[in-house]
Amino acid sequence: MEQKIKKVVLAYSGGLDTSVILRWLQNTYHCEVVTFTADL
């Protein structure tokens, strides 16, 4: 039995690639995406 993915944590850089993957994760897995951004 497959488990449904409910939540994903994404290290978000703010670039185009992470912006695209964020929407892809939401659309593909129908899950909540929580992002983490840090200014180091």
PDB file of N, CA, C and O in Angstrom:
ATOM      1  N   MET A   1       0.839  -1.180   0.000  1.00  0.00           N
ATOM      2  CA  MET A   1       0.000   0.000   0.000  1.00  0.00           C
ATOM      3  C   MET A   1       0.886   1.246   0.000  1.00  0.00           C
ATOM      4  O   MET A   1       1.788   1.372   0.829  1.00  0.00           O
ATOM      5  N   GLU A   2       0.627   2.158  -0.927  1.00  0.00           N
ATOM      6  CA  GLU A   2       1.405   3.391  -1.008  1.00  0.00           C
ATOM      7  C   GLU A   2       0.938   4.388   0.041  1.00  0.00           C
ATOM      8  O   GLU A   2      -0.252   4.498   0.336  1.00  0.00           O
ATOM      9  N   GLN A   3       1.911   5.118   0.602  1.00  0.00           N
ATOM     10  CA  GLN A   3       1.570   6.182   1.528  1.00  0.00           C
ATOM     11  C   GLN A   3       1.386   7.473   0.752  1.00  0.00           C
ATOM     12  O   GLN A   3       2.129   7.752  -0.189  1.00  0.00           O
ATOM     13  N   LYS A   4       0.404   8.250   1.144  1.00  0.00           N
ATOM     14  CA  LYS A   4       0.170   9.539   0.505  1.00  0.00           C
ATOM     15  C   LYS A   4       1.073  10.582   1.157  1.00  0.00           C
ATOM     16  O   LYS A   4       1.169  10.657   2.382  1.00  0.00           O
ATOM     17  N   ILE A   5       1.733  11.384   0.326  1.00  0.00           N
ATOM     18  CA  ILE A   5       2.587  12.456   0.825  1.00  0.00           C
ATOM     19  C   ILE A   5       1.690  13.620   1.210  1.00  0.00           C
ATOM     20  O   ILE A   5       0.925  14.118   0.384  1.00  0.00           O
ATOM     21  N   LYS A   6       1.780  14.061   2.478  1.00  0.00           N
ATOM     22  CA  LYS A   6       0.923  15.132   2.963  1.00  0.00           C
ATOM     23  C   LYS A   6       1.638  16.471   3.025  1.00  0.00           C
ATOM     24  O   LYS A   6       1.032  17.517   2.793  1.00  0.00           O
ATOM     25  N   LYS A   7       2.935  16.437   3.340  1.00  0.00           N
ATOM     26  CA  LYS A   7       3.675  17.681   3.521  1.00  0.00           C
ATOM     27  C   LYS A   7       5.107  17.493   3.056  1.00  0.00           C
ATOM     28  O   LYS A   7       5.720  16.454   3.300  1.00  0.00           O
ATOM     29  N   VAL A   8       5.640  18.520   2.375  1.00  0.00           N
ATOM     30  CA  VAL A   8       7.018  18.514   1.892  1.00  0.00           C
ATOM     31  C   VAL A   8       7.687  19.779   2.407  1.00  0.00           C
ATOM     32  O   VAL A   8       7.093  20.857   2.366  1.00  0.00           O
ATOM     33  N   VAL A   9       8.930  19.656   2.896  1.00  0.00           N
ATOM     34  CA  VAL A   9       9.713  20.822   3.299  1.00  0.00           C
ATOM     35  C   VAL A   9      10.758  21.065   2.221  1.00  0.00           C
ATOM     36  O   VAL A   9      11.508  20.159   1.858  1.00  0.00           O
ATOM     37  N   LEU A  10      10.804  22.295   1.712  1.00  0.00           N
ATOM     38  CA  LEU A  10      11.676  22.648   0.600  1.00  0.00           C
ATOM     39  C   LEU A  10      12.589  23.788   1.020  1.00  0.00           C
ATOM     40  O   LEU A  10      12.118  24.826   1.484  1.00  0.00           O
ATOM     41  N   ALA A  11      13.901  23.598   0.858  1.00  0.00           N
ATOM     42  CA  ALA A  11      14.860  24.687   1.069  1.00  0.00           C
ATOM     43  C   ALA A  11      14.746  25.598  -0.143  1.00  0.00           C
ATOM     44  O   ALA A  11      15.160  25.229  -1.242  1.00  0.00           O
ATOM     45  N   TYR A  12      14.191  26.776   0.052  1.00  0.00           N
ATOM     46  CA  TYR A  12      13.788  27.663  -1.042  1.00  0.00           C
ATOM     47  C   TYR A  12      14.804  28.772  -1.246  1.00  0.00           C
ATOM     48  O   TYR A  12      15.015  29.601  -0.361  1.00  0.00           O
ATOM     49  N   SER A  13      15.438  28.787  -2.421  1.00  0.00           N
ATOM     50  CA  SER A  13      16.437  29.814  -2.727  1.00  0.00           C
ATOM     51  C   SER A  13      15.811  31.051  -3.350  1.00  0.00           C
ATOM     52  O   SER A  13      16.426  32.117  -3.366  1.00  0.00           O
ATOM     53  N   GLY A  14      14.608  30.921  -3.857  1.00  0.00           N
ATOM     54  CA  GLY A  14      13.942  32.040  -4.509  1.00  0.00           C
ATOM     55  C   GLY A  14      14.218  32.115  -5.997  1.00  0.00           C
ATOM     56  O   GLY A  14      13.710  33.004  -6.681  1.00  0.00           O
ATOM     57  N   GLY A  15      15.015  31.195  -6.500  1.00  0.00           N
ATOM     58  CA  GLY A  15      15.335  31.172  -7.926  1.00  0.00           C
ATOM     59  C   GLY A  15      14.234  30.526  -8.743  1.00  0.00           C
ATOM     60  O   GLY A  15      13.245  30.027  -8.205  1.00  0.00           O
ATOM     61  N   LEU A  16      14.426  30.546 -10.049  1.00  0.00           N
ATOM     62  CA  LEU A  16      13.432  29.993 -10.963  1.00  0.00           C
ATOM     63  C   LEU A  16      13.245  28.497 -10.750  1.00  0.00           C
ATOM     64  O   LEU A  16      12.116  28.005 -10.784  1.00  0.00           O
ATOM     65  N   ASP A  17      14.332  27.768 -10.531  1.00  0.00           N
ATOM     66  CA  ASP A  17      14.223  26.311 -10.384  1.00  0.00           C
ATOM     67  C   ASP A  17      13.407  25.919  -9.160  1.00  0.00           C
ATOM     68  O   ASP A  17      12.582  25.010  -9.248  1.00  0.00           O
ATOM     69  N   THR A  18      13.612  26.576  -8.021  1.00  0.00           N
ATOM     70  CA  THR A  18      12.834  26.219  -6.828  1.00  0.00           C
ATOM     71  C   THR A  18      11.400  26.721  -6.932  1.00  0.00           C
ATOM     72  O   THR A  18      10.496  26.119  -6.351  1.00  0.00           O
ATOM     73  N   SER A  19      11.175  27.806  -7.655  1.00  0.00           N
ATOM     74  CA  SER A  19       9.804  28.284  -7.872  1.00  0.00           C
ATOM     75  C   SER A  19       9.021  27.284  -8.710  1.00  0.00           C
ATOM     76  O   SER A  19       7.847  27.027  -8.442  1.00  0.00           O
ATOM     77  N   VAL A  20       9.667  26.723  -9.718  1.00  0.00           N
ATOM     78  CA  VAL A  20       9.015  25.736 -10.582  1.00  0.00           C
ATOM     79  C   VAL A  20       8.764  24.438  -9.817  1.00  0.00           C
ATOM     80  O   VAL A  20       7.675  23.871  -9.907  1.00  0.00           O
ATOM     81  N   ILE A  21       9.754  23.961  -9.068  1.00  0.00           N
ATOM     82  CA  ILE A  21       9.586  22.692  -8.343  1.00  0.00           C
ATOM     83  C   ILE A  21       8.531  22.806  -7.254  1.00  0.00           C
ATOM     84  O   ILE A  21       7.859  21.825  -6.934  1.00  0.00           O
ATOM     85  N   LEU A  22       8.379  23.999  -6.679  1.00  0.00           N
ATOM     86  CA  LEU A  22       7.356  24.217  -5.658  1.00  0.00           C
ATOM     87  C   LEU A  22       5.965  23.939  -6.238  1.00  0.00           C
ATOM     88  O   LEU A  22       5.187  23.188  -5.648  1.00  0.00           O
ATOM     89  N   ARG A  23       5.653  24.537  -7.382  1.00  0.00           N
ATOM     90  CA  ARG A  23       4.352  24.311  -8.020  1.00  0.00           C
ATOM     91  C   ARG A  23       4.217  22.873  -8.509  1.00  0.00           C
ATOM     92  O   ARG A  23       3.134  22.292  -8.442  1.00  0.00           O
ATOM     93  N   TRP A  24       5.316  22.295  -9.002  1.00  0.00           N
ATOM     94  CA  TRP A  24       5.279  20.918  -9.481  1.00  0.00           C
ATOM     95  C   TRP A  24       4.927  19.963  -8.339  1.00  0.00           C
ATOM     96  O   TRP A  24       4.116  19.054  -8.515  1.00  0.00           O
ATOM     97  N   LEU A  25       5.537  20.170  -7.170  1.00  0.00           N
ATOM     98  CA  LEU A  25       5.233  19.328  -6.009  1.00  0.00           C
ATOM     99  C   LEU A  25       3.764  19.443  -5.618  1.00  0.00           C
ATOM    100  O   LEU A  25       3.112  18.436  -5.344  1.00  0.00           O
ATOM    101  N   GLN A  26       3.241  20.668  -5.591  1.00  0.00           N
ATOM    102  CA  GLN A  26       1.834  20.872  -5.246  1.00  0.00           C
ATOM    103  C   GLN A  26       0.914  20.195  -6.255  1.00  0.00           C
ATOM    104  O   GLN A  26      -0.044  19.525  -5.868  1.00  0.00           O
ATOM    105  N   ASN A  27       1.193  20.361  -7.521  1.00  0.00           N
ATOM    106  CA  ASN A  27       0.325  19.805  -8.562  1.00  0.00           C
ATOM    107  C   ASN A  27       0.448  18.293  -8.693  1.00  0.00           C
ATOM    108  O   ASN A  27      -0.544  17.616  -8.965  1.00  0.00           O
ATOM    109  N   THR A  28       1.642  17.756  -8.506  1.00  0.00           N
ATOM    110  CA  THR A  28       1.868  16.325  -8.683  1.00  0.00           C
ATOM    111  C   THR A  28       1.406  15.512  -7.479  1.00  0.00           C
ATOM    112  O   THR A  28       0.753  14.481  -7.638  1.00  0.00           O
ATOM    113  N   TYR A  29       1.741  15.972  -6.277  1.00  0.00           N
ATOM    114  CA  TYR A  29       1.460  15.201  -5.065  1.00  0.00           C
ATOM    115  C   TYR A  29       0.280  15.733  -4.264  1.00  0.00           C
ATOM    116  O   TYR A  29      -0.122  15.117  -3.278  1.00  0.00           O
ATOM    117  N   HIS A  30      -0.282  16.869  -4.673  1.00  0.00           N
ATOM    118  CA  HIS A  30      -1.421  17.471  -3.969  1.00  0.00           C
ATOM    119  C   HIS A  30      -1.135  17.562  -2.472  1.00  0.00           C
ATOM    120  O   HIS A  30      -1.950  17.165  -1.639  1.00  0.00           O
ATOM    121  N   CYS A  31       0.043  18.095  -2.156  1.00  0.00           N
ATOM    122  CA  CYS A  31       0.481  18.169  -0.768  1.00  0.00           C
ATOM    123  C   CYS A  31       0.749  19.616  -0.376  1.00  0.00           C
ATOM    124  O   CYS A  31       0.831  20.507  -1.221  1.00  0.00           O
ATOM    125  N   GLU A  32       0.883  19.821   0.924  1.00  0.00           N
ATOM    126  CA  GLU A  32       1.280  21.123   1.445  1.00  0.00           C
ATOM    127  C   GLU A  32       2.792  21.242   1.310  1.00  0.00           C
ATOM    128  O   GLU A  32       3.523  20.319   1.668  1.00  0.00           O
ATOM    129  N   VAL A  33       3.260  22.365   0.799  1.00  0.00           N
ATOM    130  CA  VAL A  33       4.696  22.598   0.665  1.00  0.00           C
ATOM    131  C   VAL A  33       5.085  23.711   1.631  1.00  0.00           C
ATOM    132  O   VAL A  33       4.580  24.830   1.549  1.00  0.00           O
ATOM    133  N   VAL A  34       5.992  23.381   2.550  1.00  0.00           N
ATOM    134  CA  VAL A  34       6.512  24.344   3.512  1.00  0.00           C
ATOM    135  C   VAL A  34       7.910  24.715   3.049  1.00  0.00           C
ATOM    136  O   VAL A  34       8.730  23.837   2.781  1.00  0.00           O
ATOM    137  N   THR A  35       8.187  26.014   2.953  1.00  0.00           N
ATOM    138  CA  THR A  35       9.498  26.442   2.470  1.00  0.00           C
ATOM    139  C   THR A  35      10.338  27.024   3.599  1.00  0.00           C
ATOM    140  O   THR A  35       9.815  27.572   4.569  1.00  0.00           O
ATOM    141  N   PHE A  36      11.648  26.893   3.447  1.00  0.00           N
ATOM    142  CA  PHE A  36      12.614  27.464   4.381  1.00  0.00           C
ATOM    143  C   PHE A  36      13.572  28.331   3.581  1.00  0.00           C
ATOM    144  O   PHE A  36      14.180  27.875   2.613  1.00  0.00           O
ATOM    145  N   THR A  37      13.698  29.583   3.993  1.00  0.00           N
ATOM    146  CA  THR A  37      14.618  30.512   3.342  1.00  0.00           C
ATOM    147  C   THR A  37      15.483  31.164   4.412  1.00  0.00           C
ATOM    148  O   THR A  37      14.971  31.590   5.447  1.00  0.00           O
ATOM    149  N   ALA A  38      16.783  31.244   4.174  1.00  0.00           N
ATOM    150  CA  ALA A  38      17.697  31.877   5.129  1.00  0.00           C
ATOM    151  C   ALA A  38      18.622  32.828   4.385  1.00  0.00           C
ATOM    152  O   ALA A  38      19.043  32.549   3.262  1.00  0.00           O
ATOM    153  N   ASP A  39      18.931  33.937   5.011  1.00  0.00           N
ATOM    154  CA  ASP A  39      19.877  34.896   4.461  1.00  0.00           C
ATOM    155  C   ASP A  39      21.170  34.736   5.249  1.00  0.00           C
ATOM    156  O   ASP A  39      21.311  35.271   6.348  1.00  0.00           O
ATOM    157  N   LEU A  40      22.107  33.995   4.678  1.00  0.00           N
ATOM    158  CA  LEU A  40      23.356  33.695   5.391  1.00  0.00           C
ATOM    159  C   LEU A  40      24.466  34.615   4.984  1.00  0.00           C
ATOM    160  O   LEU A  40      25.582  34.498   5.489  1.00  0.00           O
TER     161      LEU A  40
END
